[in-house]
Amino acid sequence: HLKRVTLHEKENLMNAENLGIVFGPTLMRSPERDAMAALNDIRYQRLVVELLIKNEDILF
């Protein structure tokens, strides 16, 4: 579904990076209770979700 959202990014402004920002922390919640550690993880969570969306045809 997220890949289909990116197909309409000109209308909805939701590209793979933006979707990664929104869904990364939700899908890959850090077990760390420390706020600073969680903030540091957001960058990598975003990147993983972005790569999953961009490469869904290869991965799935």
CHARMM-style PDB file with segment names, atoms N, HN, CA, C and O in Angstrom:
ATOM      1  N   HSD     1       0.808  -1.193   0.000  1.00  0.00      PROA
ATOM      2  CA  HSD     1       0.000   0.000   0.000  1.00  0.00      PROA
ATOM      3  C   HSD     1       0.862   1.273   0.000  1.00  0.00      PROA
ATOM      4  O   HSD     1       0.543   2.231  -0.705  1.00  0.00      PROA
ATOM      5  N   LEU     2       1.927   1.292   0.766  1.00  0.00      PROA
ATOM      6  HN  LEU     2       2.187   0.514   1.339  1.00  0.00      PROA
ATOM      7  CA  LEU     2       2.756   2.499   0.827  1.00  0.00      PROA
ATOM      8  C   LEU     2       3.408   2.802  -0.517  1.00  0.00      PROA
ATOM      9  O   LEU     2       3.609   3.966  -0.861  1.00  0.00      PROA
ATOM     10  N   LYS     3       3.733   1.780  -1.265  1.00  0.00      PROA
ATOM     11  HN  LYS     3       3.570   0.834  -0.985  1.00  0.00      PROA
ATOM     12  CA  LYS     3       4.303   1.994  -2.603  1.00  0.00      PROA
ATOM     13  C   LYS     3       3.287   2.698  -3.497  1.00  0.00      PROA
ATOM     14  O   LYS     3       3.647   3.584  -4.272  1.00  0.00      PROA
ATOM     15  N   ARG     4       2.014   2.303  -3.389  1.00  0.00      PROA
ATOM     16  HN  ARG     4       1.722   1.583  -2.759  1.00  0.00      PROA
ATOM     17  CA  ARG     4       0.969   2.949  -4.192  1.00  0.00      PROA
ATOM     18  C   ARG     4       0.814   4.413  -3.807  1.00  0.00      PROA
ATOM     19  O   ARG     4       0.538   5.254  -4.663  1.00  0.00      PROA
ATOM     20  N   VAL     5       0.985   4.718  -2.548  1.00  0.00      PROA
ATOM     21  HN  VAL     5       1.209   4.035  -1.853  1.00  0.00      PROA
ATOM     22  CA  VAL     5       0.910   6.115  -2.104  1.00  0.00      PROA
ATOM     23  C   VAL     5       1.999   6.933  -2.791  1.00  0.00      PROA
ATOM     24  O   VAL     5       1.751   8.062  -3.214  1.00  0.00      PROA
ATOM     25  N   THR     6       3.201   6.373  -2.905  1.00  0.00      PROA
ATOM     26  HN  THR     6       3.402   5.456  -2.562  1.00  0.00      PROA
ATOM     27  CA  THR     6       4.301   7.104  -3.544  1.00  0.00      PROA
ATOM     28  C   THR     6       4.070   7.303  -5.037  1.00  0.00      PROA
ATOM     29  O   THR     6       4.637   8.221  -5.629  1.00  0.00      PROA
ATOM     30  N   LEU     7       3.255   6.467  -5.648  1.00  0.00      PROA
ATOM     31  HN  LEU     7       2.794   5.722  -5.167  1.00  0.00      PROA
ATOM     32  CA  LEU     7       2.963   6.636  -7.074  1.00  0.00      PROA
ATOM     33  C   LEU     7       2.170   7.918  -7.337  1.00  0.00      PROA
ATOM     34  O   LEU     7       2.136   8.405  -8.467  1.00  0.00      PROA
ATOM     35  N   HSD     8       1.540   8.459  -6.307  1.00  0.00      PROA
ATOM     36  HN  HSD     8       1.568   8.063  -5.390  1.00  0.00      PROA
ATOM     37  CA  HSD     8       0.753   9.694  -6.426  1.00  0.00      PROA
ATOM     38  C   HSD     8       1.398  10.844  -5.657  1.00  0.00      PROA
ATOM     39  O   HSD     8       0.707  11.751  -5.193  1.00  0.00      PROA
ATOM     40  N   GLU     9       2.722  10.802  -5.526  1.00  0.00      PROA
ATOM     41  HN  GLU     9       3.282  10.065  -5.903  1.00  0.00      PROA
ATOM     42  CA  GLU     9       3.397  11.795  -4.686  1.00  0.00      PROA
ATOM     43  C   GLU     9       3.275  13.225  -5.200  1.00  0.00      PROA
ATOM     44  O   GLU     9       3.413  14.164  -4.417  1.00  0.00      PROA
ATOM     45  N   LYS    10       3.022  13.416  -6.478  1.00  0.00      PROA
ATOM     46  HN  LYS    10       2.910  12.653  -7.115  1.00  0.00      PROA
ATOM     47  CA  LYS    10       2.859  14.787  -6.983  1.00  0.00      PROA
ATOM     48  C   LYS    10       1.594  15.430  -6.428  1.00  0.00      PROA
ATOM     49  O   LYS    10       1.541  16.642  -6.223  1.00  0.00      PROA
ATOM     50  N   GLU    11       0.573  14.604  -6.188  1.00  0.00      PROA
ATOM     51  HN  GLU    11       0.616  13.618  -6.355  1.00  0.00      PROA
ATOM     52  CA  GLU    11      -0.675  15.132  -5.631  1.00  0.00      PROA
ATOM     53  C   GLU    11      -0.657  15.160  -4.100  1.00  0.00      PROA
ATOM     54  O   GLU    11      -1.138  16.117  -3.492  1.00  0.00      PROA
ATOM     55  N   ASN    12      -0.104  14.112  -3.474  1.00  0.00      PROA
ATOM     56  HN  ASN    12       0.286  13.334  -3.967  1.00  0.00      PROA
ATOM     57  CA  ASN    12      -0.196  14.002  -2.013  1.00  0.00      PROA
ATOM     58  C   ASN    12       1.098  14.372  -1.278  1.00  0.00      PROA
ATOM     59  O   ASN    12       1.117  14.409  -0.048  1.00  0.00      PROA
ATOM     60  N   LEU    13       2.174  14.644  -2.018  1.00  0.00      PROA
ATOM     61  HN  LEU    13       2.159  14.614  -3.017  1.00  0.00      PROA
ATOM     62  CA  LEU    13       3.479  15.038  -1.459  1.00  0.00      PROA
ATOM     63  C   LEU    13       4.079  13.994  -0.514  1.00  0.00      PROA
ATOM     64  O   LEU    13       4.927  14.320   0.316  1.00  0.00      PROA
ATOM     65  N   MET    14       3.642  12.753  -0.641  1.00  0.00      PROA
ATOM     66  HN  MET    14       2.953  12.489  -1.316  1.00  0.00      PROA
ATOM     67  CA  MET    14       4.147  11.684   0.222  1.00  0.00      PROA
ATOM     68  C   MET    14       5.062  10.772  -0.591  1.00  0.00      PROA
ATOM     69  O   MET    14       4.617   9.792  -1.189  1.00  0.00      PROA
ATOM     70  N   ASN    15       6.342  11.113  -0.599  1.00  0.00      PROA
ATOM     71  HN  ASN    15       6.704  11.909  -0.114  1.00  0.00      PROA
ATOM     72  CA  ASN    15       7.320  10.258  -1.257  1.00  0.00      PROA
ATOM     73  C   ASN    15       7.826   9.234  -0.242  1.00  0.00      PROA
ATOM     74  O   ASN    15       7.395   9.237   0.911  1.00  0.00      PROA
ATOM     75  N   ALA    16       8.728   8.369  -0.662  1.00  0.00      PROA
ATOM     76  HN  ALA    16       9.079   8.366  -1.598  1.00  0.00      PROA
ATOM     77  CA  ALA    16       9.216   7.303   0.222  1.00  0.00      PROA
ATOM     78  C   ALA    16       9.902   7.873   1.461  1.00  0.00      PROA
ATOM     79  O   ALA    16       9.771   7.316   2.550  1.00  0.00      PROA
ATOM     80  N   GLU    17      10.623   8.964   1.306  1.00  0.00      PROA
ATOM     81  HN  GLU    17      10.729   9.417   0.420  1.00  0.00      PROA
ATOM     82  CA  GLU    17      11.296   9.566   2.464  1.00  0.00      PROA
ATOM     83  C   GLU    17      10.282  10.082   3.482  1.00  0.00      PROA
ATOM     84  O   GLU    17      10.426   9.843   4.681  1.00  0.00      PROA
ATOM     85  N   ASN    18       9.264  10.785   3.009  1.00  0.00      PROA
ATOM     86  HN  ASN    18       9.147  10.979   2.035  1.00  0.00      PROA
ATOM     87  CA  ASN    18       8.246  11.309   3.924  1.00  0.00      PROA
ATOM     88  C   ASN    18       7.496  10.185   4.625  1.00  0.00      PROA
ATOM     89  O   ASN    18       7.203  10.281   5.817  1.00  0.00      PROA
ATOM     90  N   LEU    19       7.186   9.126   3.896  1.00  0.00      PROA
ATOM     91  HN  LEU    19       7.425   9.048   2.928  1.00  0.00      PROA
ATOM     92  CA  LEU    19       6.516   7.984   4.513  1.00  0.00      PROA
ATOM     93  C   LEU    19       7.416   7.318   5.541  1.00  0.00      PROA
ATOM     94  O   LEU    19       6.943   6.838   6.570  1.00  0.00      PROA
ATOM     95  N   GLY    20       8.714   7.290   5.262  1.00  0.00      PROA
ATOM     96  HN  GLY    20       9.099   7.680   4.426  1.00  0.00      PROA
ATOM     97  CA  GLY    20       9.661   6.750   6.231  1.00  0.00      PROA
ATOM     98  C   GLY    20       9.692   7.560   7.510  1.00  0.00      PROA
ATOM     99  O   GLY    20       9.794   7.005   8.604  1.00  0.00      PROA
ATOM    100  N   ILE    21       9.603   8.875   7.372  1.00  0.00      PROA
ATOM    101  HN  ILE    21       9.520   9.326   6.483  1.00  0.00      PROA
ATOM    102  CA  ILE    21       9.582   9.750   8.545  1.00  0.00      PROA
ATOM    103  C   ILE    21       8.332   9.482   9.386  1.00  0.00      PROA
ATOM    104  O   ILE    21       8.397   9.439  10.614  1.00  0.00      PROA
ATOM    105  N   VAL    22       7.204   9.304   8.715  1.00  0.00      PROA
ATOM    106  HN  VAL    22       7.151   9.339   7.717  1.00  0.00      PROA
ATOM    107  CA  VAL    22       5.941   9.102   9.422  1.00  0.00      PROA
ATOM    108  C   VAL    22       5.853   7.709  10.039  1.00  0.00      PROA
ATOM    109  O   VAL    22       5.489   7.565  11.206  1.00  0.00      PROA
ATOM    110  N   PHE    23       6.189   6.679   9.252  1.00  0.00      PROA
ATOM    111  HN  PHE    23       6.485   6.796   8.304  1.00  0.00      PROA
ATOM    112  CA  PHE    23       5.959   5.307   9.694  1.00  0.00      PROA
ATOM    113  C   PHE    23       7.169   4.642  10.345  1.00  0.00      PROA
ATOM    114  O   PHE    23       7.008   3.642  11.045  1.00  0.00      PROA
ATOM    115  N   GLY    24       8.365   5.164  10.136  1.00  0.00      PROA
ATOM    116  HN  GLY    24       8.496   5.976   9.568  1.00  0.00      PROA
ATOM    117  CA  GLY    24       9.561   4.546  10.708  1.00  0.00      PROA
ATOM    118  C   GLY    24       9.499   4.360  12.212  1.00  0.00      PROA
ATOM    119  O   GLY    24       9.687   3.244  12.695  1.00  0.00      PROA
ATOM    120  N   PRO    25       9.240   5.421  12.968  1.00  0.00      PROA
ATOM    121  CA  PRO    25       9.189   5.268  14.425  1.00  0.00      PROA
ATOM    122  C   PRO    25       8.047   4.369  14.902  1.00  0.00      PROA
ATOM    123  O   PRO    25       8.157   3.731  15.949  1.00  0.00      PROA
ATOM    124  N   THR    26       6.960   4.316  14.146  1.00  0.00      PROA
ATOM    125  HN  THR    26       6.870   4.834  13.295  1.00  0.00      PROA
ATOM    126  CA  THR    26       5.835   3.471  14.536  1.00  0.00      PROA
ATOM    127  C   THR    26       6.129   2.005  14.270  1.00  0.00      PROA
ATOM    128  O   THR    26       5.878   1.151  15.120  1.00  0.00      PROA
ATOM    129  N   LEU    27       6.659   1.713  13.091  1.00  0.00      PROA
ATOM    130  HN  LEU    27       6.863   2.407  12.400  1.00  0.00      PROA
ATOM    131  CA  LEU    27       6.906   0.324  12.708  1.00  0.00      PROA
ATOM    132  C   LEU    27       8.129  -0.265  13.382  1.00  0.00      PROA
ATOM    133  O   LEU    27       8.205  -1.479  13.574  1.00  0.00      PROA
ATOM    134  N   MET    28       9.078   0.565  13.740  1.00  0.00      PROA
ATOM    135  HN  MET    28       9.017   1.551  13.584  1.00  0.00      PROA
ATOM    136  CA  MET    28      10.341   0.071  14.283  1.00  0.00      PROA
ATOM    137  C   MET    28      10.649   0.741  15.617  1.00  0.00      PROA
ATOM    138  O   MET    28      11.742   1.268  15.823  1.00  0.00      PROA
ATOM    139  N   ARG    29       9.695   0.713  16.496  1.00  0.00      PROA
ATOM    140  HN  ARG    29       8.807   0.285  16.329  1.00  0.00      PROA
ATOM    141  CA  ARG    29       9.851   1.372  17.797  1.00  0.00      PROA
ATOM    142  C   ARG    29      11.054   0.823  18.548  1.00  0.00      PROA
ATOM    143  O   ARG    29      11.248  -0.390  18.632  1.00  0.00      PROA
ATOM    144  N   SER    30      11.842   1.708  19.081  1.00  0.00      PROA
ATOM    145  HN  SER    30      11.684   2.693  19.014  1.00  0.00      PROA
ATOM    146  CA  SER    30      13.039   1.335  19.824  1.00  0.00      PROA
ATOM    147  C   SER    30      12.665   0.863  21.227  1.00  0.00      PROA
ATOM    148  O   SER    30      11.808   1.465  21.874  1.00  0.00      PROA
ATOM    149  N   PRO    31      13.298  -0.203  21.699  1.00  0.00      PROA
ATOM    150  CA  PRO    31      13.030  -0.641  23.070  1.00  0.00      PROA
ATOM    151  C   PRO    31      13.655   0.292  24.113  1.00  0.00      PROA
ATOM    152  O   PRO    31      13.372   0.183  25.306  1.00  0.00      PROA
ATOM    153  N   GLU    32      14.492   1.193  23.654  1.00  0.00      PROA
ATOM    154  HN  GLU    32      14.722   1.282  22.685  1.00  0.00      PROA
ATOM    155  CA  GLU    32      15.150   2.145  24.555  1.00  0.00      PROA
ATOM    156  C   GLU    32      14.124   3.106  25.160  1.00  0.00      PROA
ATOM    157  O   GLU    32      13.263   3.632  24.455  1.00  0.00      PROA
ATOM    158  N   ARG    33      14.225   3.322  26.438  1.00  0.00      PROA
ATOM    159  HN  ARG    33      14.925   2.895  27.011  1.00  0.00      PROA
ATOM    160  CA  ARG    33      13.362   4.295  27.118  1.00  0.00      PROA
ATOM    161  C   ARG    33      14.004   5.680  27.120  1.00  0.00      PROA
ATOM    162  O   ARG    33      13.338   6.680  27.388  1.00  0.00      PROA
ATOM    163  N   ASP    34      15.285   5.730  26.823  1.00  0.00      PROA
ATOM    164  HN  ASP    34      15.826   4.918  26.605  1.00  0.00      PROA
ATOM    165  CA  ASP    34      16.024   6.987  26.808  1.00  0.00      PROA
ATOM    166  C   ASP    34      15.613   7.807  25.585  1.00  0.00      PROA
ATOM    167  O   ASP    34      15.717   7.331  24.455  1.00  0.00      PROA
ATOM    168  N   ALA    35      15.156   9.015  25.805  1.00  0.00      PROA
ATOM    169  HN  ALA    35      15.072   9.402  26.723  1.00  0.00      PROA
ATOM    170  CA  ALA    35      14.665   9.863  24.719  1.00  0.00      PROA
ATOM    171  C   ALA    35      15.754  10.188  23.706  1.00  0.00      PROA
ATOM    172  O   ALA    35      15.481  10.212  22.506  1.00  0.00      PROA
ATOM    173  N   MET    36      16.965  10.435  24.151  1.00  0.00      PROA
ATOM    174  HN  MET    36      17.187  10.415  25.126  1.00  0.00      PROA
ATOM    175  CA  MET    36      18.048  10.770  23.221  1.00  0.00      PROA
ATOM    176  C   MET    36      18.394   9.581  22.332  1.00  0.00      PROA
ATOM    177  O   MET    36      18.646   9.756  21.139  1.00  0.00      PROA
ATOM    178  N   ALA    37      18.409   8.395  22.886  1.00  0.00      PROA
ATOM    179  HN  ALA    37      18.205   8.253  23.854  1.00  0.00      PROA
ATOM    180  CA  ALA    37      18.691   7.202  22.083  1.00  0.00      PROA
ATOM    181  C   ALA    37      17.584   6.991  21.059  1.00  0.00      PROA
ATOM    182  O   ALA    37      17.858   6.637  19.912  1.00  0.00      PROA
ATOM    183  N   ALA    38      16.348   7.204  21.462  1.00  0.00      PROA
ATOM    184  HN  ALA    38      16.125   7.491  22.393  1.00  0.00      PROA
ATOM    185  CA  ALA    38      15.222   7.052  20.541  1.00  0.00      PROA
ATOM    186  C   ALA    38      15.310   8.073  19.409  1.00  0.00      PROA
ATOM    187  O   ALA    38      15.028   7.745  18.257  1.00  0.00      PROA
ATOM    188  N   LEU    39      15.697   9.299  19.728  1.00  0.00      PROA
ATOM    189  HN  LEU    39      15.926   9.565  20.664  1.00  0.00      PROA
ATOM    190  CA  LEU    39      15.845  10.323  18.689  1.00  0.00      PROA
ATOM    191  C   LEU    39      16.958   9.967  17.710  1.00  0.00      PROA
ATOM    192  O   LEU    39      16.832  10.218  16.511  1.00  0.00      PROA
ATOM    193  N   ASN    40      18.027   9.395  18.200  1.00  0.00      PROA
ATOM    194  HN  ASN    40      18.129   9.191  19.174  1.00  0.00      PROA
ATOM    195  CA  ASN    40      19.119   8.975  17.320  1.00  0.00      PROA
ATOM    196  C   ASN    40      18.687   7.840  16.407  1.00  0.00      PROA
ATOM    197  O   ASN    40      19.168   7.739  15.279  1.00  0.00      PROA
ATOM    198  N   ASP    41      17.790   6.987  16.876  1.00  0.00      PROA
ATOM    199  HN  ASP    41      17.399   7.069  17.793  1.00  0.00      PROA
ATOM    200  CA  ASP    41      17.323   5.850  16.085  1.00  0.00      PROA
ATOM    201  C   ASP    41      16.391   6.259  14.951  1.00  0.00      PROA
ATOM    202  O   ASP    41      16.274   5.535  13.962  1.00  0.00      PROA
ATOM    203  N   ILE    42      15.730   7.397  15.074  1.00  0.00      PROA
ATOM    204  HN  ILE    42      15.825   7.986  15.877  1.00  0.00      PROA
ATOM    205  CA  ILE    42      14.738   7.818  14.083  1.00  0.00      PROA
ATOM    206  C   ILE    42      15.346   7.899  12.685  1.00  0.00      PROA
ATOM    207  O   ILE    42      14.699   7.527  11.707  1.00  0.00      PROA
ATOM    208  N   ARG    43      16.556   8.372  12.585  1.00  0.00      PROA
ATOM    209  HN  ARG    43      17.082   8.674  13.380  1.00  0.00      PROA
ATOM    210  CA  ARG    43      17.217   8.499  11.281  1.00  0.00      PROA
ATOM    211  C   ARG    43      17.308   7.142  10.580  1.00  0.00      PROA
ATOM    212  O   ARG    43      17.045   7.033   9.383  1.00  0.00      PROA
ATOM    213  N   TYR    44      17.679   6.121  11.335  1.00  0.00      PROA
ATOM    214  HN  TYR    44      17.892   6.210  12.308  1.00  0.00      PROA
ATOM    215  CA  TYR    44      17.837   4.786  10.759  1.00  0.00      PROA
ATOM    216  C   TYR    44      16.484   4.124  10.512  1.00  0.00      PROA
ATOM    217  O   TYR    44      16.325   3.387   9.539  1.00  0.00      PROA
ATOM    218  N   GLN    45      15.527   4.376  11.369  1.00  0.00      PROA
ATOM    219  HN  GLN    45      15.657   4.975  12.159  1.00  0.00      PROA
ATOM    220  CA  GLN    45      14.181   3.843  11.169  1.00  0.00      PROA
ATOM    221  C   GLN    45      13.590   4.399   9.875  1.00  0.00      PROA
ATOM    222  O   GLN    45      12.988   3.666   9.090  1.00  0.00      PROA
ATOM    223  N   ARG    46      13.767   5.698   9.665  1.00  0.00      PROA
ATOM    224  HN  ARG    46      14.256   6.294  10.303  1.00  0.00      PROA
ATOM    225  CA  ARG    46      13.275   6.327   8.439  1.00  0.00      PROA
ATOM    226  C   ARG    46      13.927   5.705   7.219  1.00  0.00      PROA
ATOM    227  O   ARG    46      13.258   5.404   6.230  1.00  0.00      PROA
ATOM    228  N   LEU    47      15.226   5.517   7.294  1.00  0.00      PROA
ATOM    229  HN  LEU    47      15.769   5.763   8.097  1.00  0.00      PROA
ATOM    230  CA  LEU    47      15.968   4.973   6.165  1.00  0.00      PROA
ATOM    231  C   LEU    47      15.527   3.548   5.832  1.00  0.00      PROA
ATOM    232  O   LEU    47      15.372   3.209   4.659  1.00  0.00      PROA
ATOM    233  N   VAL    48      15.328   2.726   6.835  1.00  0.00      PROA
ATOM    234  HN  VAL    48      15.454   3.001   7.788  1.00  0.00      PROA
ATOM    235  CA  VAL    48      14.900   1.344   6.603  1.00  0.00      PROA
ATOM    236  C   VAL    48      13.534   1.312   5.931  1.00  0.00      PROA
ATOM    237  O   VAL    48      13.346   0.581   4.958  1.00  0.00      PROA
ATOM    238  N   VAL    49      12.588   2.083   6.425  1.00  0.00      PROA
ATOM    239  HN  VAL    49      12.741   2.676   7.215  1.00  0.00      PROA
ATOM    240  CA  VAL    49      11.251   2.103   5.829  1.00  0.00      PROA
ATOM    241  C   VAL    49      11.315   2.663   4.413  1.00  0.00      PROA
ATOM    242  O   VAL    49      10.646   2.148   3.518  1.00  0.00      PROA
ATOM    243  N   GLU    50      12.096   3.691   4.201  1.00  0.00      PROA
ATOM    244  HN  GLU    50      12.640   4.109   4.928  1.00  0.00      PROA
ATOM    245  CA  GLU    50      12.260   4.261   2.862  1.00  0.00      PROA
ATOM    246  C   GLU    50      12.814   3.218   1.893  1.00  0.00      PROA
ATOM    247  O   GLU    50      12.318   3.090   0.774  1.00  0.00      PROA
ATOM    248  N   LEU    51      13.824   2.482   2.307  1.00  0.00      PROA
ATOM    249  HN  LEU    51      14.227   2.586   3.216  1.00  0.00      PROA
ATOM    250  CA  LEU    51      14.406   1.449   1.442  1.00  0.00      PROA
ATOM    251  C   LEU    51      13.436   0.303   1.191  1.00  0.00      PROA
ATOM    252  O   LEU    51      13.409  -0.253   0.093  1.00  0.00      PROA
ATOM    253  N   LEU    52      12.645  -0.056   2.186  1.00  0.00      PROA
ATOM    254  HN  LEU    52      12.667   0.395   3.078  1.00  0.00      PROA
ATOM    255  CA  LEU    52      11.630  -1.096   1.991  1.00  0.00      PROA
ATOM    256  C   LEU    52      10.611  -0.668   0.941  1.00  0.00      PROA
ATOM    257  O   LEU    52      10.216  -1.468   0.093  1.00  0.00      PROA
ATOM    258  N   ILE    53      10.190   0.578   0.996  1.00  0.00      PROA
ATOM    259  HN  ILE    53      10.510   1.228   1.685  1.00  0.00      PROA
ATOM    260  CA  ILE    53       9.209   1.081   0.032  1.00  0.00      PROA
ATOM    261  C   ILE    53       9.817   1.137  -1.366  1.00  0.00      PROA
ATOM    262  O   ILE    53       9.200   0.683  -2.330  1.00  0.00      PROA
ATOM    263  N   LYS    54      11.007   1.686  -1.478  1.00  0.00      PROA
ATOM    264  HN  LYS    54      11.508   2.054  -0.695  1.00  0.00      PROA
ATOM    265  CA  LYS    54      11.639   1.843  -2.791  1.00  0.00      PROA
ATOM    266  C   LYS    54      11.992   0.509  -3.439  1.00  0.00      PROA
ATOM    267  O   LYS    54      12.007   0.407  -4.665  1.00  0.00      PROA
ATOM    268  N   ASN    55      12.277  -0.512  -2.639  1.00  0.00      PROA
ATOM    269  HN  ASN    55      12.266  -0.429  -1.642  1.00  0.00      PROA
ATOM    270  CA  ASN    55      12.722  -1.804  -3.173  1.00  0.00      PROA
ATOM    271  C   ASN    55      11.718  -2.916  -2.942  1.00  0.00      PROA
ATOM    272  O   ASN    55      12.092  -4.089  -2.914  1.00  0.00      PROA
ATOM    273  N   GLU    56      10.445  -2.571  -2.776  1.00  0.00      PROA
ATOM    274  HN  GLU    56      10.140  -1.619  -2.799  1.00  0.00      PROA
ATOM    275  CA  GLU    56       9.440  -3.585  -2.490  1.00  0.00      PROA
ATOM    276  C   GLU    56       9.336  -4.629  -3.590  1.00  0.00      PROA
ATOM    277  O   GLU    56       9.037  -5.788  -3.304  1.00  0.00      PROA
ATOM    278  N   ASP    57       9.574  -4.252  -4.832  1.00  0.00      PROA
ATOM    279  HN  ASP    57       9.817  -3.310  -5.064  1.00  0.00      PROA
ATOM    280  CA  ASP    57       9.474  -5.216  -5.933  1.00  0.00      PROA
ATOM    281  C   ASP    57      10.562  -6.281  -5.859  1.00  0.00      PROA
ATOM    282  O   ASP    57      10.346  -7.408  -6.305  1.00  0.00      PROA
ATOM    283  N   ILE    58      11.705  -5.956  -5.316  1.00  0.00      PROA
ATOM    284  HN  ILE    58      11.880  -5.041  -4.954  1.00  0.00      PROA
ATOM    285  CA  ILE    58      12.806  -6.910  -5.166  1.00  0.00      PROA
ATOM    286  C   ILE    58      12.643  -7.716  -3.881  1.00  0.00      PROA
ATOM    287  O   ILE    58      12.868  -8.926  -3.869  1.00  0.00      PROA
ATOM    288  N   LEU    59      12.254  -7.046  -2.806  1.00  0.00      PROA
ATOM    289  HN  LEU    59      12.072  -6.063  -2.816  1.00  0.00      PROA
ATOM    290  CA  LEU    59      12.192  -7.679  -1.492  1.00  0.00      PROA
ATOM    291  C   LEU    59      10.980  -8.581  -1.301  1.00  0.00      PROA
ATOM    292  O   LEU    59      11.061  -9.601  -0.617  1.00  0.00      PROA
ATOM    293  N   PHE    60       9.866  -8.207  -1.900  1.00  0.00      PROA
ATOM    294  HN  PHE    60       9.800  -7.378  -2.455  1.00  0.00      PROA
ATOM    295  CA  PHE    60       8.636  -8.970  -1.678  1.00  0.00      PROA
ATOM    296  C   PHE    60       8.205  -9.579  -2.979  1.00  0.00      PROA
ATOM    297  OT1 PHE    60       7.186 -10.269  -3.030  1.00  0.00      PROA
TER     298      PHE     60
END
